[in-house]
Amino acid sequence: MKEIQILLPKMGESVMEATITDWLKNPGDKVAKDELFVTIGTDKVDSDLPSEYEGILKEILVKIGEEAKVGSPIAIFEVDENTVVHAEMVESTEKVSTNSDVKTELISTKSIDGKSFLSPVVRKIAAESKLEIEDLKQIQPTGENGRIRKVDILNYLNKDSKPVQQKVSTKLNLNIKPEDKVETLPRIRQIAAEHLQTSYQIIPHVTTFSEVNVTNLVNHREKIKDEFQKENGLKVTYTHFIMKAVIETLVEFPKFNAWMNEDELILKNDINLGFATALPDGNLIVPNVKKVNDLDLKAIIENVNLIGNNAKSNKLKSTDIQDTTFTVSNTGIFGSLMGTPIISRPQVAVLALGEIRSGAGVVVVDGKEELAVCKIMMLSLSYDHRVIDGALASQFLSALKKRLENI
């Protein structure tokens, strides 16, 4: 038998770390190949990971509630000597230490003088930052039982960084009465809040609005919906038509289908279209349809329906929420006129759809412009001003508006 380290697998280019939410096996338990053995939480979703190897779970390295970086060890397995080990998933525990490992060993202890617990993430950050034990003793822990949290060490390393310090001091001393009800935010909300707060602090947001006359769209859907459902067994909605128009506009304006990574702009070839989906418990999740560039309307509807239903029945796979390149949020179904959506890093833009309502619009009758009752919808485009300026955003919205008004 030999021991191997199980590493947290890569879960998409934008996912850098995850939280261990549950261990489905205990030390000493046998684990079959493809058997689920651990639950991890990424941005907005929990996923059960299957084991690529048959063996015995010998040791758990990352406890429930702790974070782990992608590629870092989370457990030790004991497997057969002849088991072929894939380097991307595991690495041998007999690995020879390099110079960079020496610093890790100096701070690899799980506590400082038996007081402050050090999670794997904290130990890794400390090693990368060349911190000694004496340095760690200077950090003020805010975690349970004196545990040094990730934010604590980041705060220590960035003493002049106001956003980090603000995060540590957000807890207020409030006057809570006995009759008041106190609820702890669900983990899915906590993770989403942290991610969106980081995105909002880093990205210089600008939102541009456009009013669209969707009378033709409404009439077109009304005209074809029954026949379309009869032929394809699918219900077509306004959102499906809008998604199709958005995809065509993203092809025309590729800078909106991109990721921003510090000073690098990655123009994505594939359009992975994210769409906000309300869950039965009141939370929100944003899965995506992969490679929608060349999908026709029927294929778009099929994919959106499948992934949307999986989201509502808690059957999403982790890959369903990874690598989104552009997001559409239909807040109009809840009666909202418009909004200012927050961009989710590393994306550079997000589009919110307002409610389709009756309003005054201009129509051309016998070559003359006249006022008439039309179907109006507001589009709200939030974009990263480091990448996109107001002129380009207006051009994008104008192109989308033209497509929607001429369906």
MOVENJO-V827511 format. One record per helix or strand of 3 or more residues. SS is the DSSP state (H for helix, E for strand). FROM is the first residue (numbers start at 0). LEN is the number of residues. If there is no record, write none. Layout:
# MOVENJO-V827511
SS,FROM,LEN / SS,FROM,LEN
This chain:
# MOVENJO-V827511
E,1,6 / E,16,7 / E,35,7 / E,44,6 / E,54,6 / E,66,3 / E,72,7 / E,89,3 / H,98,8 / E,115,3 / H,119,9 / H,132,4 / H,143,3 / H,149,8 / H,161,7 / H,186,16 / E,204,9 / H,214,18 / H,237,15 / H,253,3 / E,257,4 / E,263,4 / E,272,6 / E,283,6 / H,296,16 / H,317,4 / E,325,5 / H,330,4 / E,348,5 / E,356,9 / E,367,17 / H,389,16
